Amino acid sequence: MKILVIHQYYLGEQAPGGSRFNEMARLWTEAGHQVTVIAGTIDYTSGRSAARYAGRWITREREGEVSVLRCYTPSTYANSYVGRAWAFFGFSLSSSWAAARCPRPDVIIATSPPLVTALPGFVASRLRWRRVPWIFEIRDLWPESAVTTGVLSATSPVTRLLYLLERWACRSADRVNVLTPAFREDLLKRGLAGSEKIVFVPNGADSDVFSPGPRDNAVRRALGWGNRVVALYAGAHGRANALSQLVATAELLATRGDVLIACVGDGPERKQLEEQVRRKHLTNIAFYGAQPKDRMPDFVNAADIGLAVLQNNVTFRTVYPNKVFDYMACARPVVLAIDGVARSLVCEQARAGVFAEAENPSAIAGALIRLADDPEARAEMGRNGRRWVLDNATRPVLATRYLRIMHELTNGRAAASNTVEAE
């Protein structure tokens, strides 16, 4: 089967960030399928582009057996929200150009955000004499997330246009994949898609790469963490993440010299957060920047607790953060400052963590103290989380589930019945 994936944020080799489709693409090619990815040239965590893409409209690359077309994305991405919008527009043009010239696939996946990936998805589906089925994937509800975080006004012309684009994408796609059950309920409630069109392939973890390892490893020794109880936040440093709540939490824990909050990642808020820490003279929170992908399992294993936080926003009650699956796969308990479906999964179904109200530093500090003072509870929650991931959310299981959906859409025309791993 020939699979075309359109994903602006598809990671480069060893780049930090969410690697869902990097792992899916690798597993699909190992199962005998041909995978082409149309991606952007900007690293979404840093907002920068590699020098090799300068002045080029389309750059063809090979990552293992996966063919990647890196499409021009304006460098304004990291400048401002207006600059980011211009970058999305530029990518929609360059990726549509690439989609129109790709060899005809058997099936297409366009994953959002950004919402504009629906445009090249539709182009690739229609610009051939024989229509190609396509899947619109929703990793986050847009533009709703932008409205509820204050990036966009609910009544602006741009927001109205984006809601129309969302509705059009859901109605024109052959399937809509949602990453959480709450997304499904939202689409049904708003009449964007019928239940027969919506499918569910959630996030998960690479349980071979993210697996339990020694706490006293090279990362812990290099960073001088010693015997401190380390709570790791790994992820983006943007407005939606509201990491100032972790700075405030560290301030409340200033007398607990045995607890350290370690933040790994990058984003537009990072410099401001580091300045807050310097101004408050805090020594129990540290920022380590973005790390290579292959180093992240050691960071998680060097930590004692995984932290997942977002803005206290009703929209975020619908999301599963990627990072919690990696924490659980490494048998690390989670302090979760996100309500809704994530709380249900981590704290109730998996019994792998402790909930704290979002943007409530006192609650987060209390949850950290509870786990810091109870190593047996940490160990039990860690075991529970690892078990849940192995039973429900390994990449091979999810990659196979996605393949079955694609085979159904192609009506068996793509003869391959290859699966990644039997469920």
N, C-alpha and C positions, 0 to 999 in steps of 0.2 A: 504494500500500500504506500502511496506517495502522500505524505502529510506536509502541509504548509502551515507554519505557526507564525502569527504576526504578534510580536511582543516588543514594544518599544524598550522595555527595561531588561531584556534578555542579557544575562551577565556575560562579560568577557571571561576568559580563562583566569581563574584565581581571583576574580574581582569579588569584593564583599557584597552581601545583600541576599535577597530571596532567590534561591536557585531551583525553584519548583520545576520550571520548564527545562532547565539545563539537564536535570536528572531524568525527567520524562523523556526528553529527546534522546539521551544516551541509551536508556532502556529500550525505547522503540527501535533504534537502529540495531541494537544488539539482538533484538527479536527478528531482524530481517527486513524492517521497513525503511523507506527512504524519507529523511526529514530535512526540510529546508526551513530556515527561520529568517524572517524579515525583522530587523531590530534597529534601534537607534544608535547613535554614536556617542551619546552623553552618558557618563556614569551617574546614575541618579543619586547616589549617596554623596558624591563630592561636587556634582554639577560641572565636572570637567570632561574634556574629550581628549583622547590620545592624539599625539602629533601626526600619526600615520593617516588620520582621517581628514586632515586639513585640506580644504579646497577640493574635496572629492564628493560627488553626488551619491555614488554607490560604491562600496568597497566589498569585494567578495573575499570571504575567509573560509577556512576549514577548521572546525573544532572536532577532532576525532573523525567520526563518520558523518557528522552533521554539517551541512552547508549553511553558512550564515551570510546574509546580505545586510551589511551595515549601511543604513540610509542617513543621509545628511540631516542633522538636527541643529538648529541655530544655537550658537553659544550663549544666547541670552537666557538659557534655562535657569541658571542660578542667580540671575540679577535681581529679579523681582517677580511678583505674580503676573504682571503684564508680560515680562520677559519669558516666563514659563509658558504662558498662553501662546506667544509667538513661536516658541520652540515646538509646541504641540502642532501648530498649524504647519510649520515647516516640515515636520516629520510626516504629517498626513499627506503632504504633496509627494515627498520623496519615496515614501513607502507605497503609495498608490502607483507611482511610476514603476517601482520594482515589482509590485504584485501583477501589473499588467504584462510584464515581460518574463515572468517566471514560467518554466515548463508547467503544463497543466497538471495540477495535483488531483488526487482522488477525493480529498477532504481538506477543509481549512478550519483552523482555530484562530480566532482573533480575541485576544485577552485584554481586558480593561480593568483598571485605568492605565493610560488615559483613554477616555471614551472615543477619541478619534480613530483608534485602531479598527473600529467598525467600518470605516470608509475603505481602507485597502482590503479588508476582509470581503466586503461586498464587491469591490472591483474584481478581485481574484475569482470570485464566484460567478460573475456575470460576463466577463470579457472573454468568453469562449463560446463556440457554437453549441457546446453541450454544457448545461448548467452543472456547477459543482456544489455539493452541499457544504454548508458552513455552520460552525458553532461559535456563538458569541459567549465568551466567558466573563463572568462578573466576579472580580476579586475584591471589589469595594464598590459601594453604591455611589455612583456619580450621576448628577452633580450634587446629590443630597449631602455627601460628606463635606464638600466645599462650602455649602451653604451653612451647615450646622457648626463648622469650625470658624466661620467668619471670613473665609477667603472670598466668597461671592455673596452678593445680595440676592435674597430670594426673589426679588421683583425685577432684577436687571434684565435687559434684553439678552445678554450673553447666557444667563442662567436659563431663561425660557428656551433659547435655542438648544442648549445642552439637554434639557428635559425632552425636547422634541427628538433630538438625536438618539437619546436613550430609548425612547418609545419606538422609533423607527428600527433601531438595531434589534431590539427584542422581537419585533414583529416580522422582520425580514429574514432573520436567521432561522435555520432549520431546527436547531436546538439551542437552548440557553443553559449553560452550565453555571451553577452557583456554588460558592465555596462554603456556605453555611445554610442551615435550615431556615434561619431568619431571613436571608435574602429571598428564598423561595416564597415565604409568606408575604413579604413585601411586594414582590412582583405580582402575585395572585391578587392581593388586596387592591393594587392599582390597576389591575387589568392589563398589564404589559405582556403577559404570556399565559397560556393555558397550562394546566398541570401536566398534560401529555407532552408538552414541549420542553419542560424544565427537567434537567438532569442534575445529579449531585456527585461531583468528584471533588472532595475537599482538599485542604492542605494536609501534609503529612511530614514525615521525616525520613531521611536516608539512615535507616537503623544500623547499617553496616559502618557508615562513616561516623555518625553520632551514636556512639555506644559507650557504656560505662568504662571509665579508665581511671588511672591513679590520680588522686587529688594532689599529691606532692609530685607534680610533673615539672617540666622545663619552664612552662609559663609561670607557675606559682613562684618558682625559685628566681626566675629572671626579674619578676616584678616586685619581689621582696614582700610577698603577702604573709609569709611566715605562718603562724598559727591562727591568724585572724579568720573570723567567719566572713566570707566574701559573698555578697549578693550581687550577681551579674545582671546588668541590663545590656542586651545585645540588640542593636537595631538602629533605626533612623532617629536623627535628632532634629525633628521639625516641629511645627506648630501643633500638629495633631497629637504628637507624643507627649507634649506638656512636661518635659523633663525638669522644669523648675520645681515640680513637686518632689523630685528626688533630692534636689539641693535643699529644699525646706526640710525634708525627712532627715537628711544628714545633720542639719542644724539641731534638730531635736535629739539626735543620737550622739551629740558631741561628747558626752561623758562616757560613751561606750567605746572605748578605744579598741575593743576586740572585734568590732563590726566595721566592715568596709563596703561601701557601695562602689562598684566598678562599672563604668559605662564604656562600651565598645561600639563604635560606629561613627557616623558623620552626618552632617546636615546643616541647614542654614542657621539653626539655633545654637550650634556647638560653641562658637566663640563667645557668645553672650553668656552661656551657662558657665563656661570656664572663668569668665570675668566675675560672675556672681560668687563663685567658690573662692577666688582670690580675695575679693572684697570682704567676705565673711571669715577669711582665714580658716577655712575648713580643711582638715587633714584626713577626714574619713570618707571622702568621695573623690574619685579620680576619673579622668577622661583619657582614654587610650587611643582614640581615633579608629579609623577603619582598619581592619585586619584582613590578611589574605584568607580566602575561603578555606584552604587546607589547614589553617591554624585554629579555626574556630572550635572544633571539637575539643582541643586541648584547653582553650579558654573556659569552655563550659565545664569540663571535668575538673579544672583547677578551682572552680567556684564551689560554694556550698549550697547556694540558693539561686534560682533563676527569677529575675524580675520582669514582669510584663505590665506596662502602664500605658494609658492613653488619656486624652482629655476627657473630662466628665461630660459626655455628650451622648444623647440618646441614640444617635446613629451608630456609635461604636458598640452598642449592645448587640449588634447584629454580626460582629466580626470574630473570626478565630485568628489571633496573631500567629504568624509563622513561628516566631521564636519559642512559643510554649511547646511545640512538638519536638524541637531540638533539645530543650531542657529535659523534657520527659524521657526522650530516647536515651539520654545520658544518665538517667536515674537521678536527676536533681529535682528537688521539690520546688514548687512555684509559689511566689507571692504575686497574686493577680489583682491589680487595681483596674479591672475592666469588668463591668457587670454584663448580664445577659447570657447569650449562648456560650461565651467563653467560660463564664463562671459555672454554668451547668456542666460543661464538658470536663473542665479541669478539677473542680472542687467536688462535684456531685457524682458524675459518671466515673471518672478515673480515680477520684480520691487522691489526687496527686499534688494538692496545694491548698493555700489559705487565701481567702478573699479579703481585700481591703477596699474601701470606697475610693473611687478615683478622685484625684486632686484633694485628698484628705491626708496630709502628711502625718498626722497623729495616728490614723488608722494604719498607714503603711509602716510607720515606725513600730507600732504595737505588733503587727504581723511579723516583722523581721526579728524583734526581740523574742517573740514566742518560738520561732524556729531556731534562732541562734542558741537559745537556752535548752533546747530539747533535741539533741542529736538522734535519739531513737525515732522521734516523729519524722525528722528529716529523712532518715533511712527508709522508713516504712512508706512515706509518700513517694520517695524516689523509686522504690520497687514497684509501687502501684502504677506510676506513670510509665515506666518502661514496659510493663506488662500490657498496658492499654495500647500503647503505640504498636507493639508487635501484633496485637490482635486486630487492630482497626486501621492503622494509618501508616503502613510502610509504603515507600515509593513503588516497589514492584506491584503490590496489590492495587494501588490507585492507578498506575500506568496501564495495567491490564483492564481495569474497569473502563478507562477512557478508550482503549482500543475497541472494546466491545460496542461502545456507543458509536464509534466511527464506522465499524463494520456494519452496524445496523443501518446507518445512513447511506452507505454505499451499496446496500442490498447485495452484499457479497461480491460485487464487481471486482473489488480489489483482492482477488483470490486468497491473499494471505490470511490464514487463520491463526497466525503466530500470536502467542500470548507471552507476556513477560514472565508470569508465574501464576500457577493455578491458585484461585482464591479458595 
